[in-house]
Amino acid sequence: TGQYAFGNNTVRAAYGQTDTGIDGEDRIDNWRAGYQYNFSKRTLLWAEYIGRSADTPFYGDQDILSIGMRHYF
């Protein structure tokens, strides 16, 4: 996991691997990549991608895209 901020921008990334604990099953790879732009100290915009790569009977591949804006009052 890590992030790098420059100016009003922040870039984030993370990777993890999970062992299912079941014999003969593959591990599950998880990753995340995101970007945040700070308009001010109280308002920000972000986009984030979350992915999972798994080929098991209980878990499958998954892709999630999250986009949002936050304003602190």
C-alpha positions, 0 to 999 in steps of 0.5 A, spaced: 500 500 500 502 506 498 500 513 496 504 519 493 501 527 493 503 532 489 500 539 489 492 538 489 493 531 487 494 524 490 495 517 487 494 511 491 495 504 489 495 497 493 496 490 492 494 484 496 494 476 496 489 471 500 490 464 501 484 460 501 486 455 506 483 450 501 487 444 498 488 445 490 485 452 490 489 458 487 490 464 491 486 470 490 490 477 488 487 483 490 489 490 487 487 497 488 488 504 484 486 511 485 486 518 484 484 524 488 484 531 486 483 536 492 479 543 490 480 546 497 481 543 504 474 541 504 472 539 497 475 533 493 474 529 487 476 521 487 476 515 482 478 508 484 478 502 481 478 495 485 480 488 482 480 481 484 483 475 480 480 469 483 479 462 479 475 458 485 468 455 486 467 460 491 470 466 489 470 469 482 474 475 478 471 482 480 472 489 478 469 495 481 469 502 479 468 508 484 467 515 483 465 521 488 465 528 490 466 530 498 465 536 501 466 537 509 461 542 512 
